[in-house]
Amino acid sequence: MEQEQDFKPEQSLMVIQSMIKTVQSRYYDNGTLYLLWGWVILLCSVGHYIFLFNNIIAHPERVWLLTIPASAIHFFWMARQSKKKKVTTYADEIIGYAWLSFAACMTLTYILFGTKGEWHLMYSVILMVYGIPTFISGAVMRFKPLLVGGFVCWILSAISHWVEPAQTLLLVGLAVTCAWIIPGYILRYQFNRQHNG
Amino acid sequence: MFKELDPILHAQLRLAVVSLLIGVKEAEFTFIKEKTNATAGNLSVQIQKLKEAGYIEVTKQFVNNYPQTTCKITQQGIVAFEKYVAALQQYLNVSESQK
């Protein structure tokens, strides 16, 4: 795009439209973190459920320790991405804050319910909390699978009121499949399609 | 009476840069170059003009021993862009009614 002498107002409008469209049409997220956390939480919740009903390990809840290496991978990946990042959108910022609030709420949920042994209530609240950043991210990115995923989390949170405490773990697994794993793969597909042609 | 189109913005590449930056928080020089299809030299000159007019902020830093130039629109740039679009709309409305 070189400088020109006779730049007409009609052309100005075209330039503005094309540049704004360029920024809007980009899929910045390749779904890596949705897939990472989706699979980790699915493994932990289903693993916890399975170990509750046999005696393979003494403390079935310890499968959740898998979230510690997952967090390390998360931060390593984020640090690497931030170095490669060429553009920061307002959408990125809003989504970032939504997930930061999520992390704070998850910590508080564990402190308020987990430390008192109220596991059933804790998982119901976790399901509700999962829905919030997922729904916000879907709205900001205008990405329907995340909107649906967030909504599914809330429905499952309501359903958890009527199921046995142990079965809430399966609801958590179902929630992350709908809210993070499926949208994560769709995001990855769209990102690859956009970046590879 | 037509509002005069801001001469800083009424240039294809400078307008493209500002239109890009209006939609993002900040963008790297390489991103802007890629999206505007401009040459590095021409883009540097136009970015410098926008910076001198106070429409954008330019931050230069080193990341992994490589220089990185990041651009961000200023409040003054946002106001100028809004005024430019308003003047453009006025011009285009009059042109349309004269047809």
Interface residues (C-beta under 8 A of the other chain):
Chain A: M1 E2 Q3 E4 F7 P9 E10 Q11 S12 L13 V15 I16 S18 M19 I20 T22 V23 Q24 K83 K85 K86 V87 T88 T89 Y90 D92 E93
Chain B: L5 H10 A11 Q12 L13 L15 A16 S19 L20 I22 G23 V24 K25 E26 A27 E28 T30 F31 K35 T36 N37 A38 T39 N42 Q46 V63 N64 Y84 V85 L88 Y91 L92 S95
